């Protein structure tokens, strides 16, 4: 089944690390498909809060805005520390 054909799941409460990883994967893929540099665009969004850094292709802009930017940054730092500094 194509990722775009999946039914969305509504969760109550704070997003899990898995949720955040899926969001980054989805947004990263959508940005690449549109020819953008995903890292630059995601960094621009995280630093500025301006959602126009993220394409609306495949609803990526809506998806990334479902989670507070501070939680996204927290997960990025946690993953970096766990995978690069150990």
Secondary structure as the mmCIF struct_conf table of DSSP 4:
data_model
#
loop_
_struct_conf.conf_type_id
_struct_conf.id
_struct_conf.beg_label_comp_id
_struct_conf.beg_label_asym_id
_struct_conf.beg_label_seq_id
_struct_conf.end_label_comp_id
_struct_conf.end_label_asym_id
_struct_conf.end_label_seq_id
HELX_RH_3T_P HELX_RH_3T_P1 UNK A 3 UNK A 5
BEND BEND1 UNK A 6 UNK A 6
HELX_LH_PP_P HELX_LH_PP_P1 UNK A 7 UNK A 8
BEND BEND2 UNK A 13 UNK A 14
HELX_LH_PP_P HELX_LH_PP_P2 UNK A 15 UNK A 16
HELX_RH_AL_P HELX_RH_AL_P1 UNK A 17 UNK A 33
TURN_TY1_P TURN_TY1_P1 UNK A 34 UNK A 35
HELX_RH_AL_P HELX_RH_AL_P2 UNK A 38 UNK A 48
HELX_RH_3T_P HELX_RH_3T_P2 UNK A 51 UNK A 53
BEND BEND3 UNK A 54 UNK A 54
HELX_RH_3T_P HELX_RH_3T_P3 UNK A 57 UNK A 59
HELX_RH_AL_P HELX_RH_AL_P3 UNK A 60 UNK A 64
TURN_TY1_P TURN_TY1_P2 UNK A 65 UNK A 66
BEND BEND4 UNK A 67 UNK A 67
HELX_RH_AL_P HELX_RH_AL_P4 UNK A 69 UNK A 84
#
